[in-house]
């Protein structure tokens, strides 16, 4: 269905008015009681936002319901047009759990419980001959397809990539600007293949400006330090990840869509590529054979304070922070 949104910004809140289309019913509507809520402001679960009301409004053709809501402006993450990150959570440590819960309350992360190990023995790696198990890699194929269908009516695009990968535009300031151009160039495409580029964990840039003092002791590694990119070997199969229009996909695998409506398009790497920072790489190449790629640094002025704010909110900063 169609959705249009009108947004008015106030100092601390965003007042949101959305209009939704409803499919034409196949028969006469069933009679049902007429309910009016006694609450004029309804908190939305696990967020800091509120719904006010919803009204039938057929003044605009194809749009039937007008939803009025309030979004706290200080709880809307400016993350370059990515609306919601869906994480299928089998298990995680207490530090990561606190951080994810904090993001969930902001409305940026949707946590989907995925207790696959209570029902099957999942493989813990992608190679079945090595890891075995009843189901491949924690049920990865199932979660990818479930995410597409979960997003079918609410999202224009879905990014299918791993947690250590960033789909990065190189000629546009954000993903929506990129997709607007690609969609104009390829109007029949519903699947956009993005080439994978590995940024190994070592070597890394030892700049004193990047690891902020208050980040000391935070688990993980700083992706901004990893600016050396491996050359792609196109003589062998090279994987892609995807940006898809969910309505164009019937069934997907990890690197390719299996059944779809419309066309697919391989995006040139100079336009957009994946910044992939794996924990380990099979071969360590000398720095002379790597390319310096500092594209992530273009976002560091916004990224550093936002990450610091998120870490502080989750209680993960050291005493120096």
N, C-alpha and C positions, 0 to 999 in steps of 0.2 A: 504494500500500500504506500501511498504518498505521505510524506511528513514535511511540514514547513514549521519553522520556529521563529518567533519574534522574541528578542532578548533586550531588556533594558537594564543597564548597569547603574547601580547605586553604590555608595562608598563601600559597603561591606556585603552586599548581596546582589545576586543576579535574579531578576524576576523573569521567569520563563513561561512563554505561552506557546504551546505546541498544538498543531491541528493534525488529526489523523484521519485517514480514509478507512472505511469499513466495507468489506465485500458485500455486494448485493445479496440479501438472503434468498435462499432457494424456495422458500415458502413463507406464509404469513408468520410473523413473529408470535411466539408463545406469550400469553399474558403472564405477567409477573408483578409482584408487589412493587410499589414505588417507594424507594428508600431515600431518605435524606439524612446524611451524617450529622450528628450533634456537634462534631468537632470541625471548626473552621480551618484549623491548621493541623495537618497530620504529619508527624515525623516519619521519614523514610528509613526503614530498618537499616542499621549498620552504616548510616551516612549522617552528615550534618545538615542535610537538605530536607525540604518540606514540600508536601503537596497540599494545595489549597482546595481546588475544585475541578470538576470536569463538566462540560455542558455540550448538549447537542447543538450544532451550528451548521446549517446547510446553505449558508449564503454563498460560499465558494464551492464551485462544482468539484466533486470528488473528495472534498474534505468534510468530515461529519462530526468529529469530536474535537472540542477545544479544551486543552488541559492547562490549568494555571498553577504554577509552582514557584517556589523560592529556592534558589541555590546560593549557598554561602560563597561569596566571591573568594574568601581566603582559604577555601577548601577545594577550589578547582585548580588542579595542577596544570600549569602551562607547558605541556609536554608535546608541543609541536603537532597538534591535531590528532593525536592518538587518544581515542575516547576511553577505551576500557581494555585492560589487560586481563585475560582469562587464564588462570593457573589451575591445573588439575593437580591437587596436592595429595600425594601418597603419604609423605612424612617429611618433616623438616625439623631442624634444631630450634631451641627456644629463641635465639637471637633473630633468626630469619622469621620465625613465627610472629614475633613482636612487630617487626618491620612490615610484614605483609598485612597484619591486622590493622596497623596504622594506615596503610594505603587503602585497605578495604573501607575504613571509616570515611576516608576522603572521597570514596566513590570511584577511585581510579582503577582498583584491582577487584576482580570478581573471583573469589575463591570457590572452586568446585571440589568438594571432597571426592577423593578417588582411592578408596580402600581396596584396590584390586588384589592386594596380597591376602585379603581375608577370604577370597574365593578361589584364586588360582595362584600358581607359582610363576611369577613373571620373570623373564630374563632381565638382568640388570645392565645389559649392553646390547648394542644393535646387531652384533654378529651371532646368529643363532647357533652355528656350529661350535662357537666358543662358550656361549653363556647358557644355551639350552632353555629350559622353562616351558610352561604350558602356553604362554602368550608372549608375543614379541615385545620387548622393551617397555614394560609396564603398561602394555595395551596402547601404545602410541597411535596406531592407526585408528583405533576406536575413538580416542580423544580428539584427533584431528577432524574426523568426520562429524563427531558430536558438536564440536565447536562451530563448524560451518553451519549446521542446522540450527544450533542455538542462536546464531547471529543472523539467520536468514531474513527476519523481518525488521531487525533493528539497526543493521550496519550496512553501509554502502560498500565497504571493503573490509576484508579480513586478512591479516598478515599471519602467515604460517611459518614461524621460525622458532629456533631454540632459544633458551634463556641466555646463552653465551653469544648470541648473534644480534646484530643491529642492521636493519635494512636502511641504508643511508643514501639519500639523494646527494649527488655531487654537483648538480647544476641548478638546484632549487633550494629554497630555504626551509622547506618542510614537505612532508609527504603529500599533503593535499594539493599543493601547487604542482608537484610532480605528476600526480595522478590525473589532474585536470588536463595537463598537456598530453600525457600518454593516451587518455581517453579520446581526446580530439583527434590525435594522429591515428589511433586504432579503435574506431567506434564499435567494431564488432567483437573486440577482445574482451573476455571475461576473466582470463587468467594471465598474469604477468610473471614471468620467470626471472628471478634475480640471481645473478651469478655469485657464488661463494668465493670469498677471498680470506685467506688465513693470515691473522696477525699473531705470530707465535708469542708465547709468554716470555721467552728469552730469545734475543736480547731485548732490553727495554730502555726507555729514555729515563735517565736518572736525574731529571730536573728537580731542583728544590722547590719550584713553584707549584708543582702538581700535587704531591701528597701533602695536604694541609696538616698542620701539627695536631689539630683536634681529631683527625682521623686515625691517629695512632692506636693500634689495638683493635680496630674494626676488622672482623674476619673478611677474607676474600682478597682480591687484588684490584688495583686501580686501572681501569681500562684506558684512561687517558695517557698512561705511561707506555702503552703498546702502540707504537707508530711505525713499526717495521712490517711491511707486507710482503708475503711470498709471491713469487711469479707463478702464474697459473700454467699448469702443464695441460695444454689442450690436445695433446696426443693421446690422452686417456680420458675415460669418462669423468666429467667434471660436474658435481652436483649443483643444483639450484634450490632455492626456497622460493616461496610464492606470495604474491599479493593477489587475492581473488575477489571477485564479486560473488558473494555466497549464493545468490540466486542463479548464477551461471554454472554451479558445480553440483553434480549428482553424487560423485564418489571420488575421493582423493587418496593418494598414497603420500609418502613423505616428500619426495622430490618432483613428482609429476601428478597431475590430475588424471584419473582413470576414465571417468565419464563426465561429460560436460556439455553445455549448450553454448554455441558460439566458438570463438577462436582463442588461441593462446599466442603470446608474444614474448620473445626473449628480449629483455631490456638490455641495451648496450651497457657494459660496465662503466664507461665514462659518464653515463647518465645516472646510474644507480647501481650499487653493489652491496654485498653483505660484508660488514666488518665482523669477522668471526674470531673470537679470542678464546680458543680452547685451553683447557688446563694443561694439556700436554700435546705434543706433536711427534709423529714417528721419527722425523728427521730434523735435526737442528742444523740450519744453514748459517754460514758466516754472514756477518752484517753486510759485507761487501756485495753479497748476492741478493740482498733484500732492497725493497723500495721504501723510501720514507713517505709516509702518508699521514698527514696531520689533520685530516678532515674533521675528526672529532673535536679538535681544539677550537674550531669555529663556534662551538656551542658551550665552551667551558665557562664563559662569564655568567651564563644562566644556569648551567648544570651544577657548578660547584656550590653556590649558595643553596640551591634547591635540594641537593643531596645532603648537605650539612643540616638543613632544616629537618629533613626526613629522619636522619640519623638521631638528631637531638630529640625529636618527638617520640622516637621509639626507645630512647634511653640507651643508645649504643655508643655515644661519644665518650671519650676519655675525660678526665677531670680538667684537662687543659682546654676543652671545648666549652 
